[in-house]
Amino acid sequence: MKVEELTAKILDNNPNMDRYQIAISVAKRTDQLLNGATSKLNVSKNVKAADLALMEIAEGLITVKGFVDIEK
């Protein structure tokens, strides 16, 4: 899947998130993967860590915490 499709899937599944929050989440998961965390997807080793992080979030394998919709 393309990055745009994965981002759209995340936004559809998480209507309270925006692109900025997705970028932060992908960056944090990418750091984890680069520091030795194992992937929750079974993909080839040729996939970049940032792409892998985005795929994991889009598939719902990684829970994004800390982004709460505040009622006014």
PDB file of N, CA, C, O and CB in Angstrom:
ATOM      1  N   MET A   1       0.824  -1.188   0.000  1.00  0.00           N
ATOM      2  CA  MET A   1       0.000   0.000   0.000  1.00  0.00           C
ATOM      3  C   MET A   1       0.868   1.251   0.000  1.00  0.00           C
ATOM      4  O   MET A   1       1.983   1.248   0.522  1.00  0.00           O
ATOM      5  CB  MET A   1      -0.938  -0.002   1.202  1.00  0.00           C
ATOM      6  N   LYS A   2       0.355   2.296  -0.580  1.00  0.00           N
ATOM      7  CA  LYS A   2       1.057   3.566  -0.601  1.00  0.00           C
ATOM      8  C   LYS A   2       0.892   4.275   0.745  1.00  0.00           C
ATOM      9  O   LYS A   2      -0.033   3.994   1.508  1.00  0.00           O
ATOM     10  CB  LYS A   2       0.540   4.453  -1.752  1.00  0.00           C
ATOM     11  N   VAL A   3       1.806   5.190   1.011  1.00  0.00           N
ATOM     12  CA  VAL A   3       1.779   5.948   2.257  1.00  0.00           C
ATOM     13  C   VAL A   3       0.453   6.690   2.404  1.00  0.00           C
ATOM     14  O   VAL A   3      -0.120   6.728   3.493  1.00  0.00           O
ATOM     15  CB  VAL A   3       2.954   6.937   2.312  1.00  0.00           C
ATOM     16  N   GLU A   4      -0.030   7.274   1.325  1.00  0.00           N
ATOM     17  CA  GLU A   4      -1.282   8.022   1.374  1.00  0.00           C
ATOM     18  C   GLU A   4      -2.448   7.117   1.733  1.00  0.00           C
ATOM     19  O   GLU A   4      -3.331   7.517   2.493  1.00  0.00           O
ATOM     20  CB  GLU A   4      -1.545   8.707   0.038  1.00  0.00           C
ATOM     21  N   GLU A   5      -2.462   5.896   1.193  1.00  0.00           N
ATOM     22  CA  GLU A   5      -3.540   4.957   1.490  1.00  0.00           C
ATOM     23  C   GLU A   5      -3.494   4.516   2.940  1.00  0.00           C
ATOM     24  O   GLU A   5      -4.532   4.398   3.591  1.00  0.00           O
ATOM     25  CB  GLU A   5      -3.459   3.742   0.571  1.00  0.00           C
ATOM     26  N   LEU A   6      -2.283   4.269   3.454  1.00  0.00           N
ATOM     27  CA  LEU A   6      -2.137   3.868   4.849  1.00  0.00           C
ATOM     28  C   LEU A   6      -2.563   4.992   5.793  1.00  0.00           C
ATOM     29  O   LEU A   6      -3.225   4.750   6.802  1.00  0.00           O
ATOM     30  CB  LEU A   6      -0.689   3.460   5.134  1.00  0.00           C
ATOM     31  N   THR A   7      -2.180   6.212   5.457  1.00  0.00           N
ATOM     32  CA  THR A   7      -2.565   7.362   6.273  1.00  0.00           C
ATOM     33  C   THR A   7      -4.080   7.539   6.268  1.00  0.00           C
ATOM     34  O   THR A   7      -4.676   7.803   7.312  1.00  0.00           O
ATOM     35  CB  THR A   7      -1.877   8.640   5.765  1.00  0.00           C
ATOM     36  N   ALA A   8      -4.695   7.399   5.123  1.00  0.00           N
ATOM     37  CA  ALA A   8      -6.151   7.511   5.023  1.00  0.00           C
ATOM     38  C   ALA A   8      -6.839   6.424   5.839  1.00  0.00           C
ATOM     39  O   ALA A   8      -7.867   6.677   6.466  1.00  0.00           O
ATOM     40  CB  ALA A   8      -6.596   7.430   3.558  1.00  0.00           C
ATOM     41  N   LYS A   9      -6.283   5.220   5.835  1.00  0.00           N
ATOM     42  CA  LYS A   9      -6.854   4.117   6.611  1.00  0.00           C
ATOM     43  C   LYS A   9      -6.779   4.421   8.109  1.00  0.00           C
ATOM     44  O   LYS A   9      -7.727   4.154   8.848  1.00  0.00           O
ATOM     45  CB  LYS A   9      -6.118   2.794   6.295  1.00  0.00           C
ATOM     46  N   ILE A  10      -5.657   4.976   8.551  1.00  0.00           N
ATOM     47  CA  ILE A  10      -5.513   5.340   9.963  1.00  0.00           C
ATOM     48  C   ILE A  10      -6.526   6.421  10.333  1.00  0.00           C
ATOM     49  O   ILE A  10      -7.172   6.339  11.378  1.00  0.00           O
ATOM     50  CB  ILE A  10      -4.071   5.828  10.259  1.00  0.00           C
ATOM     51  N   LEU A  11      -6.665   7.430   9.477  1.00  0.00           N
ATOM     52  CA  LEU A  11      -7.610   8.512   9.759  1.00  0.00           C
ATOM     53  C   LEU A  11      -9.048   8.021   9.764  1.00  0.00           C
ATOM     54  O   LEU A  11      -9.864   8.516  10.540  1.00  0.00           O
ATOM     55  CB  LEU A  11      -7.452   9.625   8.740  1.00  0.00           C
ATOM     56  N   ASP A  12      -9.371   7.058   8.911  1.00  0.00           N
ATOM     57  CA  ASP A  12     -10.722   6.485   8.904  1.00  0.00           C
ATOM     58  C   ASP A  12     -11.003   5.713  10.184  1.00  0.00           C
ATOM     59  O   ASP A  12     -12.100   5.792  10.736  1.00  0.00           O
ATOM     60  CB  ASP A  12     -10.908   5.569   7.694  1.00  0.00           C
ATOM     61  N   ASN A  13     -10.012   4.967  10.654  1.00  0.00           N
ATOM     62  CA  ASN A  13     -10.193   4.145  11.852  1.00  0.00           C
ATOM     63  C   ASN A  13     -10.084   4.955  13.138  1.00  0.00           C
ATOM     64  O   ASN A  13     -10.589   4.526  14.175  1.00  0.00           O
ATOM     65  CB  ASN A  13      -9.174   3.028  11.869  1.00  0.00           C
ATOM     66  N   ASN A  14      -9.438   6.110  13.094  1.00  0.00           N
ATOM     67  CA  ASN A  14      -9.225   6.956  14.267  1.00  0.00           C
ATOM     68  C   ASN A  14      -9.629   8.383  13.939  1.00  0.00           C
ATOM     69  O   ASN A  14      -8.762   9.212  13.661  1.00  0.00           O
ATOM     70  CB  ASN A  14      -7.749   6.900  14.735  1.00  0.00           C
ATOM     71  N   PRO A  15     -10.919   8.694  13.965  1.00  0.00           N
ATOM     72  CA  PRO A  15     -11.372  10.026  13.536  1.00  0.00           C
ATOM     73  C   PRO A  15     -10.873  11.169  14.424  1.00  0.00           C
ATOM     74  O   PRO A  15     -10.913  12.324  14.003  1.00  0.00           O
ATOM     75  CB  PRO A  15     -12.875  10.055  13.500  1.00  0.00           C
ATOM     76  N   ASN A  16     -10.407  10.879  15.633  1.00  0.00           N
ATOM     77  CA  ASN A  16      -9.916  11.931  16.522  1.00  0.00           C
ATOM     78  C   ASN A  16      -8.454  12.275  16.283  1.00  0.00           C
ATOM     79  O   ASN A  16      -7.940  13.222  16.878  1.00  0.00           O
ATOM     80  CB  ASN A  16     -10.102  11.515  17.954  1.00  0.00           C
ATOM     81  N   MET A  17      -7.779  11.528  15.425  1.00  0.00           N
ATOM     82  CA  MET A  17      -6.372  11.790  15.123  1.00  0.00           C
ATOM     83  C   MET A  17      -6.247  12.681  13.898  1.00  0.00           C
ATOM     84  O   MET A  17      -7.121  12.701  13.031  1.00  0.00           O
ATOM     85  CB  MET A  17      -5.611  10.475  14.902  1.00  0.00           C
ATOM     86  N   ASP A  18      -5.144  13.415  13.844  1.00  0.00           N
ATOM     87  CA  ASP A  18      -4.843  14.189  12.644  1.00  0.00           C
ATOM     88  C   ASP A  18      -3.475  13.753  12.116  1.00  0.00           C
ATOM     89  O   ASP A  18      -2.823  12.902  12.721  1.00  0.00           O
ATOM     90  CB  ASP A  18      -4.869  15.728  12.942  1.00  0.00           C
ATOM     91  N   ARG A  19      -3.046  14.316  11.018  1.00  0.00           N
ATOM     92  CA  ARG A  19      -1.795  13.902  10.374  1.00  0.00           C
ATOM     93  C   ARG A  19      -0.582  14.173  11.252  1.00  0.00           C
ATOM     94  O   ARG A  19       0.392  13.421  11.216  1.00  0.00           O
ATOM     95  CB  ARG A  19      -1.630  14.617   9.043  1.00  0.00           C
ATOM     96  N   TYR A  20      -0.633  15.236  12.038  1.00  0.00           N
ATOM     97  CA  TYR A  20       0.465  15.552  12.949  1.00  0.00           C
ATOM     98  C   TYR A  20       0.625  14.450  13.996  1.00  0.00           C
ATOM     99  O   TYR A  20       1.744  14.018  14.276  1.00  0.00           O
ATOM    100  CB  TYR A  20       0.224  16.912  13.636  1.00  0.00           C
ATOM    101  N   GLN A  21      -0.462  14.004  14.561  1.00  0.00           N
ATOM    102  CA  GLN A  21      -0.418  12.945  15.569  1.00  0.00           C
ATOM    103  C   GLN A  21       0.058  11.629  14.960  1.00  0.00           C
ATOM    104  O   GLN A  21       0.773  10.865  15.608  1.00  0.00           O
ATOM    105  CB  GLN A  21      -1.798  12.759  16.210  1.00  0.00           C
ATOM    106  N   ILE A  22      -0.334  11.370  13.734  1.00  0.00           N
ATOM    107  CA  ILE A  22       0.143  10.162  13.047  1.00  0.00           C
ATOM    108  C   ILE A  22       1.651  10.243  12.860  1.00  0.00           C
ATOM    109  O   ILE A  22       2.358   9.259  13.073  1.00  0.00           O
ATOM    110  CB  ILE A  22      -0.567   9.984  11.674  1.00  0.00           C
ATOM    111  N   ALA A  23       2.142  11.403  12.465  1.00  0.00           N
ATOM    112  CA  ALA A  23       3.584  11.575  12.252  1.00  0.00           C
ATOM    113  C   ALA A  23       4.356  11.325  13.549  1.00  0.00           C
ATOM    114  O   ALA A  23       5.401  10.674  13.531  1.00  0.00           O
ATOM    115  CB  ALA A  23       3.888  12.994  11.718  1.00  0.00           C
ATOM    116  N   ILE A  24       3.850  11.833  14.666  1.00  0.00           N
ATOM    117  CA  ILE A  24       4.506  11.602  15.958  1.00  0.00           C
ATOM    118  C   ILE A  24       4.486  10.119  16.306  1.00  0.00           C
ATOM    119  O   ILE A  24       5.489   9.575  16.768  1.00  0.00           O
ATOM    120  CB  ILE A  24       3.818  12.421  17.073  1.00  0.00           C
ATOM    121  N   SER A  25       3.359   9.468  16.088  1.00  0.00           N
ATOM    122  CA  SER A  25       3.231   8.043  16.395  1.00  0.00           C
ATOM    123  C   SER A  25       4.173   7.196  15.544  1.00  0.00           C
ATOM    124  O   SER A  25       4.813   6.270  16.043  1.00  0.00           O
ATOM    125  CB  SER A  25       1.789   7.586  16.183  1.00  0.00           C
ATOM    126  N   VAL A  26       4.252   7.522  14.263  1.00  0.00           N
ATOM    127  CA  VAL A  26       5.147   6.788  13.367  1.00  0.00           C
ATOM    128  C   VAL A  26       6.597   6.998  13.790  1.00  0.00           C
ATOM    129  O   VAL A  26       7.390   6.057  13.776  1.00  0.00           O
ATOM    130  CB  VAL A  26       4.942   7.234  11.901  1.00  0.00           C
ATOM    131  N   ALA A  27       6.943   8.221  14.162  1.00  0.00           N
ATOM    132  CA  ALA A  27       8.318   8.505  14.583  1.00  0.00           C
ATOM    133  C   ALA A  27       8.686   7.717  15.841  1.00  0.00           C
ATOM    134  O   ALA A  27       9.783   7.166  15.931  1.00  0.00           O
ATOM    135  CB  ALA A  27       8.497  10.011  14.834  1.00  0.00           C
ATOM    136  N   LYS A  28       7.775   7.665  16.807  1.00  0.00           N
ATOM    137  CA  LYS A  28       8.053   6.920  18.040  1.00  0.00           C
ATOM    138  C   LYS A  28       8.197   5.422  17.764  1.00  0.00           C
ATOM    139  O   LYS A  28       9.098   4.770  18.291  1.00  0.00           O
ATOM    140  CB  LYS A  28       6.938   7.158  19.071  1.00  0.00           C
ATOM    141  N   ARG A  29       7.302   4.884  16.933  1.00  0.00           N
ATOM    142  CA  ARG A  29       7.382   3.455  16.618  1.00  0.00           C
ATOM    143  C   ARG A  29       8.635   3.157  15.794  1.00  0.00           C
ATOM    144  O   ARG A  29       9.254   2.108  15.974  1.00  0.00           O
ATOM    145  CB  ARG A  29       6.117   2.995  15.855  1.00  0.00           C
ATOM    146  N   THR A  30       9.014   4.062  14.898  1.00  0.00           N
ATOM    147  CA  THR A  30      10.228   3.884  14.111  1.00  0.00           C
ATOM    148  C   THR A  30      11.443   3.819  15.019  1.00  0.00           C
ATOM    149  O   THR A  30      12.317   2.973  14.828  1.00  0.00           O
ATOM    150  CB  THR A  30      10.384   5.018  13.092  1.00  0.00           C
ATOM    151  N   ASP A  31      11.508   4.706  16.007  1.00  0.00           N
ATOM    152  CA  ASP A  31      12.609   4.667  16.980  1.00  0.00           C
ATOM    153  C   ASP A  31      12.657   3.323  17.695  1.00  0.00           C
ATOM    154  O   ASP A  31      13.732   2.756  17.885  1.00  0.00           O
ATOM    155  CB  ASP A  31      12.463   5.803  18.008  1.00  0.00           C
ATOM    156  N   GLN A  32      11.488   2.811  18.092  1.00  0.00           N
ATOM    157  CA  GLN A  32      11.440   1.517  18.765  1.00  0.00           C
ATOM    158  C   GLN A  32      11.978   0.415  17.861  1.00  0.00           C
ATOM    159  O   GLN A  32      12.764  -0.424  18.300  1.00  0.00           O
ATOM    160  CB  GLN A  32      10.007   1.192  19.200  1.00  0.00           C
ATOM    161  N   LEU A  33      11.555   0.418  16.603  1.00  0.00           N
ATOM    162  CA  LEU A  33      11.999  -0.615  15.668  1.00  0.00           C
ATOM    163  C   LEU A  33      13.502  -0.528  15.413  1.00  0.00           C
ATOM    164  O   LEU A  33      14.183  -1.550  15.329  1.00  0.00           O
ATOM    165  CB  LEU A  33      11.237  -0.496  14.348  1.00  0.00           C
ATOM    166  N   LEU A  34      14.012   0.693  15.291  1.00  0.00           N
ATOM    167  CA  LEU A  34      15.444   0.863  15.049  1.00  0.00           C
ATOM    168  C   LEU A  34      16.289   0.507  16.269  1.00  0.00           C
ATOM    169  O   LEU A  34      17.478   0.213  16.145  1.00  0.00           O
ATOM    170  CB  LEU A  34      15.730   2.288  14.632  1.00  0.00           C
ATOM    171  N   ASN A  35      15.668   0.536  17.447  1.00  0.00           N
ATOM    172  CA  ASN A  35      16.380   0.192  18.680  1.00  0.00           C
ATOM    173  C   ASN A  35      16.153  -1.252  19.110  1.00  0.00           C
ATOM    174  O   ASN A  35      16.428  -1.610  20.255  1.00  0.00           O
ATOM    175  CB  ASN A  35      15.955   1.119  19.793  1.00  0.00           C
ATOM    176  N   GLY A  36      15.650  -2.085  18.194  1.00  0.00           N
ATOM    177  CA  GLY A  36      15.595  -3.514  18.455  1.00  0.00           C
ATOM    178  C   GLY A  36      14.236  -4.124  18.709  1.00  0.00           C
ATOM    179  O   GLY A  36      14.148  -5.334  18.915  1.00  0.00           O
ATOM    180  N   ALA A  37      13.175  -3.343  18.704  1.00  0.00           N
ATOM    181  CA  ALA A  37      11.840  -3.917  18.891  1.00  0.00           C
ATOM    182  C   ALA A  37      11.502  -4.804  17.696  1.00  0.00           C
ATOM    183  O   ALA A  37      11.892  -4.514  16.566  1.00  0.00           O
ATOM    184  CB  ALA A  37      10.768  -2.798  19.067  1.00  0.00           C
ATOM    185  N   THR A  38      10.781  -5.874  17.955  1.00  0.00           N
ATOM    186  CA  THR A  38      10.399  -6.771  16.869  1.00  0.00           C
ATOM    187  C   THR A  38       9.100  -6.286  16.242  1.00  0.00           C
ATOM    188  O   THR A  38       8.212  -5.767  16.919  1.00  0.00           O
ATOM    189  CB  THR A  38      10.249  -8.226  17.379  1.00  0.00           C
ATOM    190  N   SER A  39       9.018  -6.464  14.960  1.00  0.00           N
ATOM    191  CA  SER A  39       7.836  -6.041  14.222  1.00  0.00           C
ATOM    192  C   SER A  39       6.678  -6.992  14.492  1.00  0.00           C
ATOM    193  O   SER A  39       6.877  -8.183  14.732  1.00  0.00           O
ATOM    194  CB  SER A  39       8.132  -5.971  12.716  1.00  0.00           C
ATOM    195  N   LYS A  40       5.486  -6.455  14.450  1.00  0.00           N
ATOM    196  CA  LYS A  40       4.282  -7.262  14.617  1.00  0.00           C
ATOM    197  C   LYS A  40       3.754  -7.755  13.278  1.00  0.00           C
ATOM    198  O   LYS A  40       2.747  -8.460  13.223  1.00  0.00           O
ATOM    199  CB  LYS A  40       3.206  -6.462  15.339  1.00  0.00           C
ATOM    200  N   LEU A  41       4.436  -7.382  12.196  1.00  0.00           N
ATOM    201  CA  LEU A  41       4.080  -7.834  10.855  1.00  0.00           C
ATOM    202  C   LEU A  41       5.160  -8.765  10.334  1.00  0.00           C
ATOM    203  O   LEU A  41       6.329  -8.647  10.701  1.00  0.00           O
ATOM    204  CB  LEU A  41       3.883  -6.635   9.898  1.00  0.00           C
ATOM    205  N   ASN A  42       4.767  -9.670   9.493  1.00  0.00           N
ATOM    206  CA  ASN A  42       5.709 -10.591   8.887  1.00  0.00           C
ATOM    207  C   ASN A  42       5.995 -10.096   7.461  1.00  0.00           C
ATOM    208  O   ASN A  42       5.331 -10.494   6.504  1.00  0.00           O
ATOM    209  CB  ASN A  42       5.151 -12.064   8.889  1.00  0.00           C
ATOM    210  N   VAL A  43       7.001  -9.219   7.348  1.00  0.00           N
ATOM    211  CA  VAL A  43       7.363  -8.644   6.051  1.00  0.00           C
ATOM    212  C   VAL A  43       8.848  -8.860   5.810  1.00  0.00           C
ATOM    213  O   VAL A  43       9.590  -9.252   6.711  1.00  0.00           O
ATOM    214  CB  VAL A  43       7.009  -7.130   5.988  1.00  0.00           C
ATOM    215  N   SER A  44       9.267  -8.599   4.581  1.00  0.00           N
ATOM    216  CA  SER A  44      10.675  -8.784   4.245  1.00  0.00           C
ATOM    217  C   SER A  44      11.545  -7.757   4.961  1.00  0.00           C
ATOM    218  O   SER A  44      11.049  -6.732   5.427  1.00  0.00           O
ATOM    219  CB  SER A  44      10.881  -8.688   2.731  1.00  0.00           C
ATOM    220  N   LYS A  45      12.807  -8.028   5.044  1.00  0.00           N
ATOM    221  CA  LYS A  45      13.760  -7.149   5.729  1.00  0.00           C
ATOM    222  C   LYS A  45      14.050  -5.883   4.925  1.00  0.00           C
ATOM    223  O   LYS A  45      14.700  -4.970   5.434  1.00  0.00           O
ATOM    224  CB  LYS A  45      15.062  -7.896   5.999  1.00  0.00           C
ATOM    225  N   ASN A  46      13.582  -5.812   3.685  1.00  0.00           N
ATOM    226  CA  ASN A  46      13.859  -4.662   2.832  1.00  0.00           C
ATOM    227  C   ASN A  46      12.927  -3.481   3.078  1.00  0.00           C
ATOM    228  O   ASN A  46      13.085  -2.432   2.453  1.00  0.00           O
ATOM    229  CB  ASN A  46      13.767  -5.072   1.399  1.00  0.00           C
ATOM    230  N   VAL A  47      11.960  -3.632   3.976  1.00  0.00           N
ATOM    231  CA  VAL A  47      11.016  -2.557   4.262  1.00  0.00           C
ATOM    232  C   VAL A  47      11.652  -1.587   5.251  1.00  0.00           C
ATOM    233  O   VAL A  47      12.224  -2.003   6.259  1.00  0.00           O
ATOM    234  CB  VAL A  47       9.677  -3.122   4.822  1.00  0.00           C
ATOM    235  N   LYS A  48      11.550  -0.297   4.959  1.00  0.00           N
ATOM    236  CA  LYS A  48      12.116   0.714   5.841  1.00  0.00           C
ATOM    237  C   LYS A  48      11.329   0.746   7.151  1.00  0.00           C
ATOM    238  O   LYS A  48      10.139   0.435   7.188  1.00  0.00           O
ATOM    239  CB  LYS A  48      12.108   2.107   5.159  1.00  0.00           C
ATOM    240  N   ALA A  49      12.021   1.128   8.222  1.00  0.00           N
ATOM    241  CA  ALA A  49      11.409   1.133   9.557  1.00  0.00           C
ATOM    242  C   ALA A  49      10.207   2.068   9.615  1.00  0.00           C
ATOM    243  O   ALA A  49       9.203   1.723  10.239  1.00  0.00           O
ATOM    244  CB  ALA A  49      12.439   1.545  10.612  1.00  0.00           C
ATOM    245  N   ALA A  50      10.274   3.229   8.992  1.00  0.00           N
ATOM    246  CA  ALA A  50       9.157   4.174   9.017  1.00  0.00           C
ATOM    247  C   ALA A  50       7.940   3.613   8.280  1.00  0.00           C
ATOM    248  O   ALA A  50       6.806   3.779   8.729  1.00  0.00           O
ATOM    249  CB  ALA A  50       9.578   5.513   8.394  1.00  0.00           C
ATOM    250  N   ASP A  51       8.176   2.953   7.157  1.00  0.00           N
ATOM    251  CA  ASP A  51       7.076   2.335   6.420  1.00  0.00           C
ATOM    252  C   ASP A  51       6.459   1.205   7.231  1.00  0.00           C
ATOM    253  O   ASP A  51       5.239   1.042   7.253  1.00  0.00           O
ATOM    254  CB  ASP A  51       7.563   1.810   5.060  1.00  0.00           C
ATOM    255  N   LEU A  52       7.294   0.436   7.888  1.00  0.00           N
ATOM    256  CA  LEU A  52       6.820  -0.660   8.719  1.00  0.00           C
ATOM    257  C   LEU A  52       5.983  -0.133   9.878  1.00  0.00           C
ATOM    258  O   LEU A  52       4.934  -0.694  10.195  1.00  0.00           O
ATOM    259  CB  LEU A  52       8.000  -1.482   9.246  1.00  0.00           C
ATOM    260  N   ALA A  53       6.441   0.942  10.509  1.00  0.00           N
ATOM    261  CA  ALA A  53       5.699   1.546  11.610  1.00  0.00           C
ATOM    262  C   ALA A  53       4.326   2.020  11.137  1.00  0.00           C
ATOM    263  O   ALA A  53       3.325   1.805  11.820  1.00  0.00           O
ATOM    264  CB  ALA A  53       6.490   2.717  12.214  1.00  0.00           C
ATOM    265  N   LEU A  54       4.278   2.658   9.981  1.00  0.00           N
ATOM    266  CA  LEU A  54       3.016   3.141   9.429  1.00  0.00           C
ATOM    267  C   LEU A  54       2.076   1.975   9.126  1.00  0.00           C
ATOM    268  O   LEU A  54       0.877   2.064   9.386  1.00  0.00           O
ATOM    269  CB  LEU A  54       3.268   3.968   8.157  1.00  0.00           C
ATOM    270  N   MET A  55       2.610   0.886   8.581  1.00  0.00           N
ATOM    271  CA  MET A  55       1.791  -0.287   8.286  1.00  0.00           C
ATOM    272  C   MET A  55       1.228  -0.902   9.562  1.00  0.00           C
ATOM    273  O   MET A  55       0.063  -1.300   9.597  1.00  0.00           O
ATOM    274  CB  MET A  55       2.609  -1.327   7.520  1.00  0.00           C
ATOM    275  N   GLU A  56       2.049  -0.984  10.615  1.00  0.00           N
ATOM    276  CA  GLU A  56       1.590  -1.561  11.883  1.00  0.00           C
ATOM    277  C   GLU A  56       0.456  -0.723  12.486  1.00  0.00           C
ATOM    278  O   GLU A  56      -0.520  -1.272  12.996  1.00  0.00           O
ATOM    279  CB  GLU A  56       2.765  -1.664  12.883  1.00  0.00           C
ATOM    280  N   ILE A  57       0.588   0.582  12.426  1.00  0.00           N
ATOM    281  CA  ILE A  57      -0.454   1.455  12.968  1.00  0.00           C
ATOM    282  C   ILE A  57      -1.727   1.344  12.134  1.00  0.00           C
ATOM    283  O   ILE A  57      -2.826   1.298  12.685  1.00  0.00           O
ATOM    284  CB  ILE A  57       0.033   2.919  13.013  1.00  0.00           C
ATOM    285  N   ALA A  58      -1.586   1.302  10.811  1.00  0.00           N
ATOM    286  CA  ALA A  58      -2.744   1.198   9.918  1.00  0.00           C
ATOM    287  C   ALA A  58      -3.502  -0.107  10.122  1.00  0.00           C
ATOM    288  O   ALA A  58      -4.727  -0.137  10.004  1.00  0.00           O
ATOM    289  CB  ALA A  58      -2.302   1.312   8.466  1.00  0.00           C
ATOM    290  N   GLU A  59      -2.793  -1.174  10.424  1.00  0.00           N
ATOM    291  CA  GLU A  59      -3.429  -2.472  10.641  1.00  0.00           C
ATOM    292  C   GLU A  59      -3.996  -2.617  12.051  1.00  0.00           C
ATOM    293  O   GLU A  59      -4.635  -3.622  12.364  1.00  0.00           O
ATOM    294  CB  GLU A  59      -2.435  -3.582  10.378  1.00  0.00           C
ATOM    295  N   GLY A  60      -3.766  -1.627  12.891  1.00  0.00           N
ATOM    296  CA  GLY A  60      -4.300  -1.679  14.254  1.00  0.00           C
ATOM    297  C   GLY A  60      -3.480  -2.540  15.195  1.00  0.00           C
ATOM    298  O   GLY A  60      -3.951  -2.891  16.278  1.00  0.00           O
ATOM    299  N   LEU A  61      -2.261  -2.888  14.802  1.00  0.00           N
ATOM    300  CA  LEU A  61      -1.409  -3.730  15.635  1.00  0.00           C
ATOM    301  C   LEU A  61      -0.711  -2.929  16.722  1.00  0.00           C
ATOM    302  O   LEU A  61      -0.259  -3.486  17.723  1.00  0.00           O
ATOM    303  CB  LEU A  61      -0.379  -4.442  14.780  1.00  0.00           C
ATOM    304  N   ILE A  62      -0.626  -1.628  16.523  1.00  0.00           N
ATOM    305  CA  ILE A  62      -0.004  -0.721  17.483  1.00  0.00           C
ATOM    306  C   ILE A  62      -1.088   0.236  17.971  1.00  0.00           C
ATOM    307  O   ILE A  62      -1.748   0.898  17.170  1.00  0.00           O
ATOM    308  CB  ILE A  62       1.213   0.060  16.845  1.00  0.00           C
ATOM    309  N   THR A  63      -1.266   0.303  19.277  1.00  0.00           N
ATOM    310  CA  THR A  63      -2.244   1.212  19.857  1.00  0.00           C
ATOM    311  C   THR A  63      -1.593   2.556  20.105  1.00  0.00           C
ATOM    312  O   THR A  63      -0.535   2.640  20.728  1.00  0.00           O
ATOM    313  CB  THR A  63      -2.828   0.641  21.163  1.00  0.00           C
ATOM    314  N   VAL A  64      -2.219   3.587  19.621  1.00  0.00           N
ATOM    315  CA  VAL A  64      -1.709   4.943  19.801  1.00  0.00           C
ATOM    316  C   VAL A  64      -2.392   5.536  21.018  1.00  0.00           C
ATOM    317  O   VAL A  64      -3.601   5.765  21.010  1.00  0.00           O
ATOM    318  CB  VAL A  64      -1.950   5.826  18.528  1.00  0.00           C
ATOM    319  N   LYS A  65      -1.624   5.782  22.054  1.00  0.00           N
ATOM    320  CA  LYS A  65      -2.190   6.326  23.295  1.00  0.00           C
ATOM    321  C   LYS A  65      -1.765   7.783  23.458  1.00  0.00           C
ATOM    322  O   LYS A  65      -0.766   8.221  22.888  1.00  0.00           O
ATOM    323  CB  LYS A  65      -1.739   5.487  24.528  1.00  0.00           C
ATOM    324  N   GLY A  66      -2.534   8.514  24.236  1.00  0.00           N
ATOM    325  CA  GLY A  66      -2.160   9.880  24.578  1.00  0.00           C
ATOM    326  C   GLY A  66      -2.815  10.946  23.736  1.00  0.00           C
ATOM    327  O   GLY A  66      -2.629  12.133  24.004  1.00  0.00           O
ATOM    328  N   PHE A  67      -3.577  10.564  22.727  1.00  0.00           N
ATOM    329  CA  PHE A  67      -4.281  11.548  21.916  1.00  0.00           C
ATOM    330  C   PHE A  67      -5.753  11.476  22.264  1.00  0.00           C
ATOM    331  O   PHE A  67      -6.490  10.640  21.741  1.00  0.00           O
ATOM    332  CB  PHE A  67      -4.052  11.308  20.395  1.00  0.00           C
ATOM    333  N   VAL A  68      -6.174  12.367  23.158  1.00  0.00           N
ATOM    334  CA  VAL A  68      -7.543  12.340  23.664  1.00  0.00           C
ATOM    335  C   VAL A  68      -8.305  13.531  23.098  1.00  0.00           C
ATOM    336  O   VAL A  68      -7.792  14.648  23.045  1.00  0.00           O
ATOM    337  CB  VAL A  68      -7.566  12.358  25.219  1.00  0.00           C
ATOM    338  N   ASP A  69      -9.522  13.274  22.682  1.00  0.00           N
ATOM    339  CA  ASP A  69     -10.384  14.331  22.185  1.00  0.00           C
ATOM    340  C   ASP A  69     -11.000  15.032  23.392  1.00  0.00           C
ATOM    341  O   ASP A  69     -11.758  14.420  24.144  1.00  0.00           O
ATOM    342  CB  ASP A  69     -11.487  13.768  21.223  1.00  0.00           C
ATOM    343  N   ILE A  70     -10.680  16.307  23.581  1.00  0.00           N
ATOM    344  CA  ILE A  70     -11.154  17.056  24.735  1.00  0.00           C
ATOM    345  C   ILE A  70     -12.478  17.736  24.365  1.00  0.00           C
ATOM    346  O   ILE A  70     -12.558  18.480  23.388  1.00  0.00           O
ATOM    347  CB  ILE A  70     -10.088  18.105  25.202  1.00  0.00           C
ATOM    348  N   GLU A  71     -13.502  17.465  25.163  1.00  0.00           N
ATOM    349  CA  GLU A  71     -14.810  18.078  24.955  1.00  0.00           C
ATOM    350  C   GLU A  71     -14.784  19.507  25.469  1.00  0.00           C
ATOM    351  O   GLU A  71     -14.239  19.767  26.542  1.00  0.00           O
ATOM    352  CB  GLU A  71     -15.924  17.265  25.658  1.00  0.00           C
ATOM    353  N   LYS A  72     -15.359  20.428  24.727  1.00  0.00           N
ATOM    354  CA  LYS A  72     -15.409  21.837  25.153  1.00  0.00           C
ATOM    355  C   LYS A  72     -16.769  22.182  25.675  1.00  0.00           C
ATOM    356  O   LYS A  72     -17.004  23.321  26.080  1.00  0.00           O
ATOM    357  CB  LYS A  72     -15.046  22.772  24.007  1.00  0.00           C
TER     358      LYS A  72
END
